[in-house]
Amino acid sequence: MSDFLKHECGIAMIRLLKPLEYYKEKYGSAFYGVNKMYLMMEKQHNRGQDGAGFASIKLDTQPGQRYISRVRSIAQQPIQDIFGQINDRINNEFKLHPEYLDDVAAQKKHIPYIGEVLLGHVRYGTFGKNSVESVHPFLRQNNWMHRNLIMAGNFNMTNVKELFDNLIQLGQHPKDYTDTITIMEKIGHFLDDAVSKIYKDLKKEGYNKQEASPLIAERLKVAKILKRAAKNWDGGYAMAGLIGHGDAFVLRDPAGIRPAYYYKDDEVVVIASERPVIQTVFNVKFEDVKELQPGQAIITKKSGEMRLKQILEPLEKKSCSFERIYFSRGSDAEIYQERKTLGKLVMPKVLEAINNDTKNTVFSYIPNTAETSFYGMVQMAEKFINQKKTEAILNGQRSISAEEVTEILSERARVEKIAIKDVKLRTFITEDSSRDDLVAHVYDITYGVVKPNDNLVIIDDSIVRGTTLKKSILKMLDRLNPKKIIVVSSAPQIRYPDCYGIDMANLEGLIAFQAALELLKDNNQYSIVDEVYKKCLDQTDLADKEVINFVKEIYEPFTDEQISDKISELLSDDTINAEVKIIFQSVENLHKACPEHLGDWYFTGNYPTVGGNRVVNRAFINFYEGNKERAY
């Protein structure tokens, strides 16, 4: 993606089902779980580079022994930093106590981070300060083992204010106004309540407090706690939690917006945000890794028993299509094919834009995530060229010579690597105020492969704000002196903000929204903006389920092509000599390419939860009033 866009986080959970001695004997180390967690987090580092965190729980420790460990970092390479800290601590212990090397029981007793239940998190912060206090996992501490709660997640809630107010009504005094703290305290409240009720029952049965403790772990119903806590949540989430005595869970939102996958054998239960992470780290087959279903929780009890429980009534499945287009690693077998298909399906528009002149067209892509869709686009270009060859040979009006046949057969799609990304520069571009001076140098170009009067087709996975295209890529590509520059987006036009985890909170930053506003001005229809503002204001006191997305009316007067043409106009200027054409995927073709992942609210405005419409209307009100605050 050429635009700078922060996005979802990644979660990883491992539950070891055997004693630590088993892993020492079979794999050579009682730190098997820690080593696997490092790999799982590194394989998901694409999901978050602002910070990383790790937590572990030791089962069946004696009172007075530390059983919870946690480490978090916001270093430049946070995953390496936290596991570097863990490694240093382990090595220091072995240096001081070499007798621990072959004594797993002593390792468990004296060395932190070793444990049977492990939770990892990588984070992109969508808003707020990037301090270590903002990094997951979060810890809710209590002297009762059963009331300790560790949580991490990949989520955003649209109704944080409502959830925060609910906590106050319960008599709590939350320490922070964030959805993470709010969610954790809500679960914690019902966890406390459940533990208290179980203890009262055990007391009636004649057990004392000490005797009751292990029985609480057995009787605690995590599914019931989650059902009570999640009742009013509105958002997209994959929520992971560890309870101090060893129960663990991952809960997915009822629309399946955020992804979660799991694998189980007789040694481990593993959950992660992406399927290939589990496949690679544990060397298992594609079909062995299952998708956690919408509204479902995977719960592992302290005993090691794994249960799948339906916590929330599932909505129509609207899993995030941006995961497929861009966010998730393309090593997933399904995602790889979907991205290739996106490239194939947009090719007819490309052929129309170049008047079928493949002979004088160079095809390329914007690295790195658009590469797979580029392969699909080139396959279709080759198919078109082969059809031309067949027609030229079979349908000719005269006999042709061997030389002419050879010349016809020699035509290939002209594929070149044109844009080269300077990754080192990327880390310095952190805020809008400093982007403009540096963004022009994020990409370099390859000279000498584009001839004068060639068409240059370059595919990107998506175009959000268009900033890098306007300030850098188009200007650089124009130096190659092509006749026409066609920029292809394998995704449709991004018209609406996301409120479920992607950093697209403001309407005015979206180039499609800017184009629609310009078209309204051009056609003397800008009064629609005032009308939409009034309609949005009139809904501010309505319940979420009654709110309508009136921002759709901004786009209704225009076709997709009209908006695309206006975007082309906005992203080019008088300094560019080539004709510029921007082509977008259609929503219909997106759904053909990703039929099981139909979440498209950023393209269509069809939000999968009732809170989405309130967010988009608030975003429009903020735009109209010049308010730079986030809409959620």
ZIRA-V475435 format. One line per field, one symbol per residue. psi: psi as a letter, one per 20 degrees, with the letter a starting at -180 (. if undefined). A space follows every 10 residues. Layout:
psi: ???
This chain:
psi: phqooqbrrq qpppopirqh hghgggiipi kgggghhggh ghijhhipjh rqqqqqppql rqpippipqq pqqkrhnhgh ghhggggggg hgghghmiii hjnhghghhi prhpripqpq pqppphrrqm rhiiprqqpo qqipgiippp qqrnrpqilg gghghhghhi jrnqiqmqhg gggghgghgh gggggggggg ghghijqrgg hhghhghgip nhggghgghj gjpoapqopq qpqhiiqqqp pqqiikgqqp qqqpaihqpp qripghgggg hjlrqgiipq ppqpjqqppo rhiippqppo gqpprpplqo hhghhggqqj ipgghghghg hghghihhhg hghjkjmhhk ppparoqhii gghgggghgh ghggghgggg ghghjqirqq rhghggggii pqpopqogpp pnhhhhiinh qhhighhhhi jhqrqpqiip qpjqqopppq hqofhjghgg ifgghghhii lqhpoopppi qrpoiqqqjj iqmmhpgiip hhggggghhg ghjljihhgh ghgghghiih jqqgiipqni hhihihiqrh hggghhgggh iraiiphqpp pppqqqhghg hhhmhjnjok hihijnpiqh hghhghghhg ggghikpjqq i.
